[in-house]
Amino acid sequence: MIMESGNDKTMKHVDIYTDGACSGNPGPGGYGAVLVYNGREKELCGGEHQTTNNRMELTAVIEALSALKEPCSVTLTTDSKYVSDGITLGWAKSWKAKGWRKADGKPALNPELWETLLMLLDKHEVEFVWVKGHAGHPYNERCDALAVSYYKKLQEGKTS
């Protein structure tokens, strides 16, 4: 049980599943997320006309965590090693400490997205779980379908 500091109230637990997809890299991209709380589900999706798969993976996580109205305990499931390793192995915090530079001195990609994600992680208690993509995980497949559907709409000009 996770307790809020200075309060006896238990944090709400939310399961979040995310995925990003891109047609071309860069190219039109989409993201999908499913938030599950107390037996209820909420789907989120969106995208950009010109983006990368990694940007969409990060955006899915950011949009899902941003949808939470209060600090929560979260189990976040993603098929993105880029996102899960970036947090669980401490890469993002290290890049930030080095002025958004990687260990080899090259610029870290997507610093504005990582910065936003790190701020959200300060608000919520998040456990990252990595799953293999396209391997039959029902929520991962659903998030992928949301992401792909959105970027296809972008390609067809059916969304702005």
Chimera marker file (.cmm) of the C-alpha trace (Angstrom):
<marker_set name="trace">
<marker id="1" x="0.000" y="0.000" z="0.000" r="1" g="1" b="0" radius="0.5"/>
<marker id="2" x="1.385" y="3.393" z="-0.985" r="1" g="1" b="0" radius="0.5"/>
<marker id="3" x="0.526" y="6.258" z="1.309" r="1" g="1" b="0" radius="0.5"/>
<marker id="4" x="0.434" y="9.917" z="0.449" r="1" g="1" b="0" radius="0.5"/>
<marker id="5" x="2.948" y="11.874" z="2.469" r="1" g="1" b="0" radius="0.5"/>
<marker id="6" x="1.408" y="13.464" z="5.541" r="1" g="1" b="0" radius="0.5"/>
<marker id="7" x="-1.940" y="11.817" z="4.838" r="1" g="1" b="0" radius="0.5"/>
<marker id="8" x="-3.603" y="8.518" z="5.725" r="1" g="1" b="0" radius="0.5"/>
<marker id="9" x="-5.388" y="8.349" z="2.387" r="1" g="1" b="0" radius="0.5"/>
<marker id="10" x="-4.341" y="5.499" z="0.091" r="1" g="1" b="0" radius="0.5"/>
<marker id="11" x="-3.427" y="6.519" z="-3.450" r="1" g="1" b="0" radius="0.5"/>
<marker id="12" x="-5.685" y="5.232" z="-6.201" r="1" g="1" b="0" radius="0.5"/>
<marker id="13" x="-4.097" y="2.516" z="-8.315" r="1" g="1" b="0" radius="0.5"/>
<marker id="14" x="-4.362" y="2.803" z="-12.103" r="1" g="1" b="0" radius="0.5"/>
<marker id="15" x="-3.110" y="0.348" z="-14.692" r="1" g="1" b="0" radius="0.5"/>
<marker id="16" x="-1.909" y="2.093" z="-17.849" r="1" g="1" b="0" radius="0.5"/>
<marker id="17" x="-1.014" y="0.467" z="-21.154" r="1" g="1" b="0" radius="0.5"/>
<marker id="18" x="0.662" y="2.478" z="-23.917" r="1" g="1" b="0" radius="0.5"/>
<marker id="19" x="2.025" y="2.146" z="-27.424" r="1" g="1" b="0" radius="0.5"/>
<marker id="20" x="3.281" y="4.341" z="-30.223" r="1" g="1" b="0" radius="0.5"/>
<marker id="21" x="3.443" y="3.675" z="-33.939" r="1" g="1" b="0" radius="0.5"/>
<marker id="22" x="4.842" y="5.413" z="-36.975" r="1" g="1" b="0" radius="0.5"/>
<marker id="23" x="4.540" y="4.963" z="-40.733" r="1" g="1" b="0" radius="0.5"/>
<marker id="24" x="8.083" y="5.677" z="-41.773" r="1" g="1" b="0" radius="0.5"/>
<marker id="25" x="10.489" y="6.895" z="-39.166" r="1" g="1" b="0" radius="0.5"/>
<marker id="26" x="10.044" y="9.834" z="-39.372" r="1" g="1" b="0" radius="0.5"/>
<marker id="27" x="6.567" y="9.983" z="-40.796" r="1" g="1" b="0" radius="0.5"/>
<marker id="28" x="2.958" y="10.159" z="-39.648" r="1" g="1" b="0" radius="0.5"/>
<marker id="29" x="2.648" y="8.692" z="-36.175" r="1" g="1" b="0" radius="0.5"/>
<marker id="30" x="0.092" y="7.827" z="-33.571" r="1" g="1" b="0" radius="0.5"/>
<marker id="31" x="-0.107" y="6.810" z="-29.970" r="1" g="1" b="0" radius="0.5"/>
<marker id="32" x="-2.625" y="4.843" z="-27.986" r="1" g="1" b="0" radius="0.5"/>
<marker id="33" x="-3.195" y="4.377" z="-24.287" r="1" g="1" b="0" radius="0.5"/>
<marker id="34" x="-5.710" y="2.551" z="-22.142" r="1" g="1" b="0" radius="0.5"/>
<marker id="35" x="-6.178" y="3.538" z="-18.506" r="1" g="1" b="0" radius="0.5"/>
<marker id="36" x="-7.888" y="1.020" z="-16.227" r="1" g="1" b="0" radius="0.5"/>
<marker id="37" x="-9.236" y="2.058" z="-12.830" r="1" g="1" b="0" radius="0.5"/>
<marker id="38" x="-11.752" y="0.283" z="-10.653" r="1" g="1" b="0" radius="0.5"/>
<marker id="39" x="-13.065" y="-1.812" z="-13.549" r="1" g="1" b="0" radius="0.5"/>
<marker id="40" x="-13.497" y="1.184" z="-15.861" r="1" g="1" b="0" radius="0.5"/>
<marker id="41" x="-11.431" y="1.808" z="-18.979" r="1" g="1" b="0" radius="0.5"/>
<marker id="42" x="-10.537" y="5.008" z="-20.795" r="1" g="1" b="0" radius="0.5"/>
<marker id="43" x="-8.889" y="5.083" z="-24.213" r="1" g="1" b="0" radius="0.5"/>
<marker id="44" x="-6.648" y="7.904" z="-25.403" r="1" g="1" b="0" radius="0.5"/>
<marker id="45" x="-5.131" y="8.374" z="-28.837" r="1" g="1" b="0" radius="0.5"/>
<marker id="46" x="-3.576" y="11.082" z="-30.957" r="1" g="1" b="0" radius="0.5"/>
<marker id="47" x="-0.638" y="11.700" z="-33.190" r="1" g="1" b="0" radius="0.5"/>
<marker id="48" x="1.430" y="13.977" z="-35.371" r="1" g="1" b="0" radius="0.5"/>
<marker id="49" x="1.926" y="14.358" z="-39.105" r="1" g="1" b="0" radius="0.5"/>
<marker id="50" x="5.733" y="14.210" z="-38.916" r="1" g="1" b="0" radius="0.5"/>
<marker id="51" x="7.239" y="12.360" z="-35.980" r="1" g="1" b="0" radius="0.5"/>
<marker id="52" x="9.174" y="9.268" z="-34.917" r="1" g="1" b="0" radius="0.5"/>
<marker id="53" x="8.169" y="6.029" z="-33.237" r="1" g="1" b="0" radius="0.5"/>
<marker id="54" x="10.116" y="6.908" z="-30.078" r="1" g="1" b="0" radius="0.5"/>
<marker id="55" x="8.391" y="10.284" z="-29.840" r="1" g="1" b="0" radius="0.5"/>
<marker id="56" x="5.009" y="8.559" z="-30.078" r="1" g="1" b="0" radius="0.5"/>
<marker id="57" x="6.001" y="5.992" z="-27.430" r="1" g="1" b="0" radius="0.5"/>
<marker id="58" x="6.965" y="8.822" z="-25.059" r="1" g="1" b="0" radius="0.5"/>
<marker id="59" x="3.873" y="10.858" z="-25.941" r="1" g="1" b="0" radius="0.5"/>
<marker id="60" x="1.598" y="7.908" z="-25.134" r="1" g="1" b="0" radius="0.5"/>
<marker id="61" x="3.063" y="7.679" z="-21.628" r="1" g="1" b="0" radius="0.5"/>
<marker id="62" x="2.949" y="11.450" z="-21.106" r="1" g="1" b="0" radius="0.5"/>
<marker id="63" x="-0.661" y="11.780" z="-22.269" r="1" g="1" b="0" radius="0.5"/>
<marker id="64" x="-1.784" y="8.846" z="-20.129" r="1" g="1" b="0" radius="0.5"/>
<marker id="65" x="-0.103" y="10.144" z="-16.965" r="1" g="1" b="0" radius="0.5"/>
<marker id="66" x="-1.332" y="13.678" z="-17.703" r="1" g="1" b="0" radius="0.5"/>
<marker id="67" x="-4.919" y="12.375" z="-17.803" r="1" g="1" b="0" radius="0.5"/>
<marker id="68" x="-4.746" y="11.444" z="-14.117" r="1" g="1" b="0" radius="0.5"/>
<marker id="69" x="-6.497" y="14.082" z="-12.023" r="1" g="1" b="0" radius="0.5"/>
<marker id="70" x="-4.574" y="13.391" z="-8.804" r="1" g="1" b="0" radius="0.5"/>
<marker id="71" x="-1.368" y="11.626" z="-7.746" r="1" g="1" b="0" radius="0.5"/>
<marker id="72" x="-1.790" y="7.897" z="-8.312" r="1" g="1" b="0" radius="0.5"/>
<marker id="73" x="-0.001" y="4.608" z="-7.938" r="1" g="1" b="0" radius="0.5"/>
<marker id="74" x="0.475" y="3.381" z="-11.506" r="1" g="1" b="0" radius="0.5"/>
<marker id="75" x="1.558" y="0.167" z="-13.156" r="1" g="1" b="0" radius="0.5"/>
<marker id="76" x="2.534" y="1.295" z="-16.652" r="1" g="1" b="0" radius="0.5"/>
<marker id="77" x="2.935" y="-1.405" z="-19.286" r="1" g="1" b="0" radius="0.5"/>
<marker id="78" x="4.783" y="-0.565" z="-22.499" r="1" g="1" b="0" radius="0.5"/>
<marker id="79" x="6.501" y="-2.443" z="-25.301" r="1" g="1" b="0" radius="0.5"/>
<marker id="80" x="9.059" y="0.350" z="-25.665" r="1" g="1" b="0" radius="0.5"/>
<marker id="81" x="12.518" y="-0.504" z="-24.344" r="1" g="1" b="0" radius="0.5"/>
<marker id="82" x="13.423" y="3.118" z="-25.144" r="1" g="1" b="0" radius="0.5"/>
<marker id="83" x="10.864" y="4.375" z="-22.613" r="1" g="1" b="0" radius="0.5"/>
<marker id="84" x="11.128" y="1.632" z="-19.999" r="1" g="1" b="0" radius="0.5"/>
<marker id="85" x="14.936" y="1.518" z="-20.006" r="1" g="1" b="0" radius="0.5"/>
<marker id="86" x="15.149" y="5.305" z="-20.192" r="1" g="1" b="0" radius="0.5"/>
<marker id="87" x="13.406" y="5.452" z="-16.824" r="1" g="1" b="0" radius="0.5"/>
<marker id="88" x="14.213" y="2.197" z="-15.034" r="1" g="1" b="0" radius="0.5"/>
<marker id="89" x="17.920" y="2.265" z="-15.926" r="1" g="1" b="0" radius="0.5"/>
<marker id="90" x="18.157" y="5.955" z="-15.041" r="1" g="1" b="0" radius="0.5"/>
<marker id="91" x="19.165" y="7.152" z="-18.513" r="1" g="1" b="0" radius="0.5"/>
<marker id="92" x="16.752" y="10.094" z="-18.601" r="1" g="1" b="0" radius="0.5"/>
<marker id="93" x="17.850" y="11.441" z="-15.216" r="1" g="1" b="0" radius="0.5"/>
<marker id="94" x="21.480" y="11.039" z="-16.243" r="1" g="1" b="0" radius="0.5"/>
<marker id="95" x="20.905" y="12.821" z="-19.561" r="1" g="1" b="0" radius="0.5"/>
<marker id="96" x="19.162" y="15.666" z="-17.749" r="1" g="1" b="0" radius="0.5"/>
<marker id="97" x="21.998" y="15.974" z="-15.217" r="1" g="1" b="0" radius="0.5"/>
<marker id="98" x="24.454" y="16.226" z="-18.124" r="1" g="1" b="0" radius="0.5"/>
<marker id="99" x="22.480" y="18.962" z="-19.901" r="1" g="1" b="0" radius="0.5"/>
<marker id="100" x="20.630" y="16.447" z="-22.080" r="1" g="1" b="0" radius="0.5"/>
<marker id="101" x="23.820" y="14.775" z="-23.233" r="1" g="1" b="0" radius="0.5"/>
<marker id="102" x="24.338" y="11.017" z="-23.404" r="1" g="1" b="0" radius="0.5"/>
<marker id="103" x="27.364" y="9.221" z="-21.958" r="1" g="1" b="0" radius="0.5"/>
<marker id="104" x="29.133" y="9.536" z="-25.325" r="1" g="1" b="0" radius="0.5"/>
<marker id="105" x="28.622" y="13.316" z="-25.265" r="1" g="1" b="0" radius="0.5"/>
<marker id="106" x="26.064" y="13.294" z="-28.101" r="1" g="1" b="0" radius="0.5"/>
<marker id="107" x="22.766" y="15.103" z="-27.565" r="1" g="1" b="0" radius="0.5"/>
<marker id="108" x="19.953" y="13.018" z="-26.076" r="1" g="1" b="0" radius="0.5"/>
<marker id="109" x="16.959" y="12.842" z="-28.376" r="1" g="1" b="0" radius="0.5"/>
<marker id="110" x="13.545" y="14.182" z="-27.368" r="1" g="1" b="0" radius="0.5"/>
<marker id="111" x="14.714" y="16.126" z="-24.294" r="1" g="1" b="0" radius="0.5"/>
<marker id="112" x="11.482" y="18.129" z="-24.031" r="1" g="1" b="0" radius="0.5"/>
<marker id="113" x="9.442" y="14.924" z="-23.845" r="1" g="1" b="0" radius="0.5"/>
<marker id="114" x="11.784" y="13.306" z="-21.330" r="1" g="1" b="0" radius="0.5"/>
<marker id="115" x="11.647" y="16.490" z="-19.226" r="1" g="1" b="0" radius="0.5"/>
<marker id="116" x="7.840" y="16.367" z="-19.183" r="1" g="1" b="0" radius="0.5"/>
<marker id="117" x="7.853" y="12.663" z="-18.331" r="1" g="1" b="0" radius="0.5"/>
<marker id="118" x="10.288" y="13.176" z="-15.453" r="1" g="1" b="0" radius="0.5"/>
<marker id="119" x="8.027" y="15.905" z="-14.033" r="1" g="1" b="0" radius="0.5"/>
<marker id="120" x="5.029" y="13.555" z="-14.204" r="1" g="1" b="0" radius="0.5"/>
<marker id="121" x="7.022" y="10.809" z="-12.491" r="1" g="1" b="0" radius="0.5"/>
<marker id="122" x="7.636" y="13.211" z="-9.602" r="1" g="1" b="0" radius="0.5"/>
<marker id="123" x="3.853" y="13.448" z="-9.182" r="1" g="1" b="0" radius="0.5"/>
<marker id="124" x="2.905" y="9.770" z="-9.486" r="1" g="1" b="0" radius="0.5"/>
<marker id="125" x="4.332" y="6.505" z="-8.122" r="1" g="1" b="0" radius="0.5"/>
<marker id="126" x="4.981" y="4.594" z="-11.364" r="1" g="1" b="0" radius="0.5"/>
<marker id="127" x="6.217" y="1.053" z="-11.892" r="1" g="1" b="0" radius="0.5"/>
<marker id="128" x="7.243" y="0.366" z="-15.495" r="1" g="1" b="0" radius="0.5"/>
<marker id="129" x="6.577" y="-3.081" z="-16.941" r="1" g="1" b="0" radius="0.5"/>
<marker id="130" x="7.986" y="-4.023" z="-20.345" r="1" g="1" b="0" radius="0.5"/>
<marker id="131" x="6.151" y="-6.485" z="-22.598" r="1" g="1" b="0" radius="0.5"/>
<marker id="132" x="7.153" y="-7.785" z="-25.992" r="1" g="1" b="0" radius="0.5"/>
<marker id="133" x="5.223" y="-5.966" z="-28.712" r="1" g="1" b="0" radius="0.5"/>
<marker id="134" x="2.981" y="-7.791" z="-31.178" r="1" g="1" b="0" radius="0.5"/>
<marker id="135" x="3.058" y="-10.883" z="-28.979" r="1" g="1" b="0" radius="0.5"/>
<marker id="136" x="-0.622" y="-11.149" z="-28.117" r="1" g="1" b="0" radius="0.5"/>
<marker id="137" x="-0.828" y="-9.023" z="-24.945" r="1" g="1" b="0" radius="0.5"/>
<marker id="138" x="-4.467" y="-7.862" z="-25.207" r="1" g="1" b="0" radius="0.5"/>
<marker id="139" x="-3.961" y="-4.296" z="-23.972" r="1" g="1" b="0" radius="0.5"/>
<marker id="140" x="-0.715" y="-3.844" z="-25.910" r="1" g="1" b="0" radius="0.5"/>
<marker id="141" x="-2.470" y="-4.998" z="-29.090" r="1" g="1" b="0" radius="0.5"/>
<marker id="142" x="-5.350" y="-2.619" z="-28.355" r="1" g="1" b="0" radius="0.5"/>
<marker id="143" x="-2.997" y="0.323" z="-27.841" r="1" g="1" b="0" radius="0.5"/>
<marker id="144" x="-1.174" y="-0.551" z="-31.065" r="1" g="1" b="0" radius="0.5"/>
<marker id="145" x="-4.494" y="-0.620" z="-32.934" r="1" g="1" b="0" radius="0.5"/>
<marker id="146" x="-5.387" y="2.820" z="-31.534" r="1" g="1" b="0" radius="0.5"/>
<marker id="147" x="-1.999" y="4.238" z="-32.551" r="1" g="1" b="0" radius="0.5"/>
<marker id="148" x="-2.045" y="2.739" z="-36.052" r="1" g="1" b="0" radius="0.5"/>
<marker id="149" x="-5.645" y="3.787" z="-36.628" r="1" g="1" b="0" radius="0.5"/>
<marker id="150" x="-4.788" y="7.369" z="-35.710" r="1" g="1" b="0" radius="0.5"/>
<marker id="151" x="-1.779" y="7.684" z="-38.003" r="1" g="1" b="0" radius="0.5"/>
<marker id="152" x="-3.770" y="6.139" z="-40.847" r="1" g="1" b="0" radius="0.5"/>
<marker id="153" x="-6.414" y="8.847" z="-40.328" r="1" g="1" b="0" radius="0.5"/>
<marker id="154" x="-3.613" y="11.424" z="-40.530" r="1" g="1" b="0" radius="0.5"/>
<marker id="155" x="-2.409" y="9.882" z="-43.797" r="1" g="1" b="0" radius="0.5"/>
<marker id="156" x="-5.953" y="10.015" z="-45.209" r="1" g="1" b="0" radius="0.5"/>
<marker id="157" x="-6.416" y="13.616" z="-44.087" r="1" g="1" b="0" radius="0.5"/>
<marker id="158" x="-9.285" y="12.661" z="-41.791" r="1" g="1" b="0" radius="0.5"/>
<marker id="159" x="-7.838" y="14.455" z="-38.778" r="1" g="1" b="0" radius="0.5"/>
<marker id="160" x="-5.765" y="17.581" z="-38.273" r="1" g="1" b="0" radius="0.5"/>
<link id1="1" id2="2" r="1" g="1" b="0" radius="0.2"/>
<link id1="2" id2="3" r="1" g="1" b="0" radius="0.2"/>
<link id1="3" id2="4" r="1" g="1" b="0" radius="0.2"/>
<link id1="4" id2="5" r="1" g="1" b="0" radius="0.2"/>
<link id1="5" id2="6" r="1" g="1" b="0" radius="0.2"/>
<link id1="6" id2="7" r="1" g="1" b="0" radius="0.2"/>
<link id1="7" id2="8" r="1" g="1" b="0" radius="0.2"/>
<link id1="8" id2="9" r="1" g="1" b="0" radius="0.2"/>
<link id1="9" id2="10" r="1" g="1" b="0" radius="0.2"/>
<link id1="10" id2="11" r="1" g="1" b="0" radius="0.2"/>
<link id1="11" id2="12" r="1" g="1" b="0" radius="0.2"/>
<link id1="12" id2="13" r="1" g="1" b="0" radius="0.2"/>
<link id1="13" id2="14" r="1" g="1" b="0" radius="0.2"/>
<link id1="14" id2="15" r="1" g="1" b="0" radius="0.2"/>
<link id1="15" id2="16" r="1" g="1" b="0" radius="0.2"/>
<link id1="16" id2="17" r="1" g="1" b="0" radius="0.2"/>
<link id1="17" id2="18" r="1" g="1" b="0" radius="0.2"/>
<link id1="18" id2="19" r="1" g="1" b="0" radius="0.2"/>
<link id1="19" id2="20" r="1" g="1" b="0" radius="0.2"/>
<link id1="20" id2="21" r="1" g="1" b="0" radius="0.2"/>
<link id1="21" id2="22" r="1" g="1" b="0" radius="0.2"/>
<link id1="22" id2="23" r="1" g="1" b="0" radius="0.2"/>
<link id1="23" id2="24" r="1" g="1" b="0" radius="0.2"/>
<link id1="24" id2="25" r="1" g="1" b="0" radius="0.2"/>
<link id1="25" id2="26" r="1" g="1" b="0" radius="0.2"/>
<link id1="26" id2="27" r="1" g="1" b="0" radius="0.2"/>
<link id1="27" id2="28" r="1" g="1" b="0" radius="0.2"/>
<link id1="28" id2="29" r="1" g="1" b="0" radius="0.2"/>
<link id1="29" id2="30" r="1" g="1" b="0" radius="0.2"/>
<link id1="30" id2="31" r="1" g="1" b="0" radius="0.2"/>
<link id1="31" id2="32" r="1" g="1" b="0" radius="0.2"/>
<link id1="32" id2="33" r="1" g="1" b="0" radius="0.2"/>
<link id1="33" id2="34" r="1" g="1" b="0" radius="0.2"/>
<link id1="34" id2="35" r="1" g="1" b="0" radius="0.2"/>
<link id1="35" id2="36" r="1" g="1" b="0" radius="0.2"/>
<link id1="36" id2="37" r="1" g="1" b="0" radius="0.2"/>
<link id1="37" id2="38" r="1" g="1" b="0" radius="0.2"/>
<link id1="38" id2="39" r="1" g="1" b="0" radius="0.2"/>
<link id1="39" id2="40" r="1" g="1" b="0" radius="0.2"/>
<link id1="40" id2="41" r="1" g="1" b="0" radius="0.2"/>
<link id1="41" id2="42" r="1" g="1" b="0" radius="0.2"/>
<link id1="42" id2="43" r="1" g="1" b="0" radius="0.2"/>
<link id1="43" id2="44" r="1" g="1" b="0" radius="0.2"/>
<link id1="44" id2="45" r="1" g="1" b="0" radius="0.2"/>
<link id1="45" id2="46" r="1" g="1" b="0" radius="0.2"/>
<link id1="46" id2="47" r="1" g="1" b="0" radius="0.2"/>
<link id1="47" id2="48" r="1" g="1" b="0" radius="0.2"/>
<link id1="48" id2="49" r="1" g="1" b="0" radius="0.2"/>
<link id1="49" id2="50" r="1" g="1" b="0" radius="0.2"/>
<link id1="50" id2="51" r="1" g="1" b="0" radius="0.2"/>
<link id1="51" id2="52" r="1" g="1" b="0" radius="0.2"/>
<link id1="52" id2="53" r="1" g="1" b="0" radius="0.2"/>
<link id1="53" id2="54" r="1" g="1" b="0" radius="0.2"/>
<link id1="54" id2="55" r="1" g="1" b="0" radius="0.2"/>
<link id1="55" id2="56" r="1" g="1" b="0" radius="0.2"/>
<link id1="56" id2="57" r="1" g="1" b="0" radius="0.2"/>
<link id1="57" id2="58" r="1" g="1" b="0" radius="0.2"/>
<link id1="58" id2="59" r="1" g="1" b="0" radius="0.2"/>
<link id1="59" id2="60" r="1" g="1" b="0" radius="0.2"/>
<link id1="60" id2="61" r="1" g="1" b="0" radius="0.2"/>
<link id1="61" id2="62" r="1" g="1" b="0" radius="0.2"/>
<link id1="62" id2="63" r="1" g="1" b="0" radius="0.2"/>
<link id1="63" id2="64" r="1" g="1" b="0" radius="0.2"/>
<link id1="64" id2="65" r="1" g="1" b="0" radius="0.2"/>
<link id1="65" id2="66" r="1" g="1" b="0" radius="0.2"/>
<link id1="66" id2="67" r="1" g="1" b="0" radius="0.2"/>
<link id1="67" id2="68" r="1" g="1" b="0" radius="0.2"/>
<link id1="68" id2="69" r="1" g="1" b="0" radius="0.2"/>
<link id1="69" id2="70" r="1" g="1" b="0" radius="0.2"/>
<link id1="70" id2="71" r="1" g="1" b="0" radius="0.2"/>
<link id1="71" id2="72" r="1" g="1" b="0" radius="0.2"/>
<link id1="72" id2="73" r="1" g="1" b="0" radius="0.2"/>
<link id1="73" id2="74" r="1" g="1" b="0" radius="0.2"/>
<link id1="74" id2="75" r="1" g="1" b="0" radius="0.2"/>
<link id1="75" id2="76" r="1" g="1" b="0" radius="0.2"/>
<link id1="76" id2="77" r="1" g="1" b="0" radius="0.2"/>
<link id1="77" id2="78" r="1" g="1" b="0" radius="0.2"/>
<link id1="78" id2="79" r="1" g="1" b="0" radius="0.2"/>
<link id1="79" id2="80" r="1" g="1" b="0" radius="0.2"/>
<link id1="80" id2="81" r="1" g="1" b="0" radius="0.2"/>
<link id1="81" id2="82" r="1" g="1" b="0" radius="0.2"/>
<link id1="82" id2="83" r="1" g="1" b="0" radius="0.2"/>
<link id1="83" id2="84" r="1" g="1" b="0" radius="0.2"/>
<link id1="84" id2="85" r="1" g="1" b="0" radius="0.2"/>
<link id1="85" id2="86" r="1" g="1" b="0" radius="0.2"/>
<link id1="86" id2="87" r="1" g="1" b="0" radius="0.2"/>
<link id1="87" id2="88" r="1" g="1" b="0" radius="0.2"/>
<link id1="88" id2="89" r="1" g="1" b="0" radius="0.2"/>
<link id1="89" id2="90" r="1" g="1" b="0" radius="0.2"/>
<link id1="90" id2="91" r="1" g="1" b="0" radius="0.2"/>
<link id1="91" id2="92" r="1" g="1" b="0" radius="0.2"/>
<link id1="92" id2="93" r="1" g="1" b="0" radius="0.2"/>
<link id1="93" id2="94" r="1" g="1" b="0" radius="0.2"/>
<link id1="94" id2="95" r="1" g="1" b="0" radius="0.2"/>
<link id1="95" id2="96" r="1" g="1" b="0" radius="0.2"/>
<link id1="96" id2="97" r="1" g="1" b="0" radius="0.2"/>
<link id1="97" id2="98" r="1" g="1" b="0" radius="0.2"/>
<link id1="98" id2="99" r="1" g="1" b="0" radius="0.2"/>
<link id1="99" id2="100" r="1" g="1" b="0" radius="0.2"/>
<link id1="100" id2="101" r="1" g="1" b="0" radius="0.2"/>
<link id1="101" id2="102" r="1" g="1" b="0" radius="0.2"/>
<link id1="102" id2="103" r="1" g="1" b="0" radius="0.2"/>
<link id1="103" id2="104" r="1" g="1" b="0" radius="0.2"/>
<link id1="104" id2="105" r="1" g="1" b="0" radius="0.2"/>
<link id1="105" id2="106" r="1" g="1" b="0" radius="0.2"/>
<link id1="106" id2="107" r="1" g="1" b="0" radius="0.2"/>
<link id1="107" id2="108" r="1" g="1" b="0" radius="0.2"/>
<link id1="108" id2="109" r="1" g="1" b="0" radius="0.2"/>
<link id1="109" id2="110" r="1" g="1" b="0" radius="0.2"/>
<link id1="110" id2="111" r="1" g="1" b="0" radius="0.2"/>
<link id1="111" id2="112" r="1" g="1" b="0" radius="0.2"/>
<link id1="112" id2="113" r="1" g="1" b="0" radius="0.2"/>
<link id1="113" id2="114" r="1" g="1" b="0" radius="0.2"/>
<link id1="114" id2="115" r="1" g="1" b="0" radius="0.2"/>
<link id1="115" id2="116" r="1" g="1" b="0" radius="0.2"/>
<link id1="116" id2="117" r="1" g="1" b="0" radius="0.2"/>
<link id1="117" id2="118" r="1" g="1" b="0" radius="0.2"/>
<link id1="118" id2="119" r="1" g="1" b="0" radius="0.2"/>
<link id1="119" id2="120" r="1" g="1" b="0" radius="0.2"/>
<link id1="120" id2="121" r="1" g="1" b="0" radius="0.2"/>
<link id1="121" id2="122" r="1" g="1" b="0" radius="0.2"/>
<link id1="122" id2="123" r="1" g="1" b="0" radius="0.2"/>
<link id1="123" id2="124" r="1" g="1" b="0" radius="0.2"/>
<link id1="124" id2="125" r="1" g="1" b="0" radius="0.2"/>
<link id1="125" id2="126" r="1" g="1" b="0" radius="0.2"/>
<link id1="126" id2="127" r="1" g="1" b="0" radius="0.2"/>
<link id1="127" id2="128" r="1" g="1" b="0" radius="0.2"/>
<link id1="128" id2="129" r="1" g="1" b="0" radius="0.2"/>
<link id1="129" id2="130" r="1" g="1" b="0" radius="0.2"/>
<link id1="130" id2="131" r="1" g="1" b="0" radius="0.2"/>
<link id1="131" id2="132" r="1" g="1" b="0" radius="0.2"/>
<link id1="132" id2="133" r="1" g="1" b="0" radius="0.2"/>
<link id1="133" id2="134" r="1" g="1" b="0" radius="0.2"/>
<link id1="134" id2="135" r="1" g="1" b="0" radius="0.2"/>
<link id1="135" id2="136" r="1" g="1" b="0" radius="0.2"/>
<link id1="136" id2="137" r="1" g="1" b="0" radius="0.2"/>
<link id1="137" id2="138" r="1" g="1" b="0" radius="0.2"/>
<link id1="138" id2="139" r="1" g="1" b="0" radius="0.2"/>
<link id1="139" id2="140" r="1" g="1" b="0" radius="0.2"/>
<link id1="140" id2="141" r="1" g="1" b="0" radius="0.2"/>
<link id1="141" id2="142" r="1" g="1" b="0" radius="0.2"/>
<link id1="142" id2="143" r="1" g="1" b="0" radius="0.2"/>
<link id1="143" id2="144" r="1" g="1" b="0" radius="0.2"/>
<link id1="144" id2="145" r="1" g="1" b="0" radius="0.2"/>
<link id1="145" id2="146" r="1" g="1" b="0" radius="0.2"/>
<link id1="146" id2="147" r="1" g="1" b="0" radius="0.2"/>
<link id1="147" id2="148" r="1" g="1" b="0" radius="0.2"/>
<link id1="148" id2="149" r="1" g="1" b="0" radius="0.2"/>
<link id1="149" id2="150" r="1" g="1" b="0" radius="0.2"/>
<link id1="150" id2="151" r="1" g="1" b="0" radius="0.2"/>
<link id1="151" id2="152" r="1" g="1" b="0" radius="0.2"/>
<link id1="152" id2="153" r="1" g="1" b="0" radius="0.2"/>
<link id1="153" id2="154" r="1" g="1" b="0" radius="0.2"/>
<link id1="154" id2="155" r="1" g="1" b="0" radius="0.2"/>
<link id1="155" id2="156" r="1" g="1" b="0" radius="0.2"/>
<link id1="156" id2="157" r="1" g="1" b="0" radius="0.2"/>
<link id1="157" id2="158" r="1" g="1" b="0" radius="0.2"/>
<link id1="158" id2="159" r="1" g="1" b="0" radius="0.2"/>
<link id1="159" id2="160" r="1" g="1" b="0" radius="0.2"/>
</marker_set>
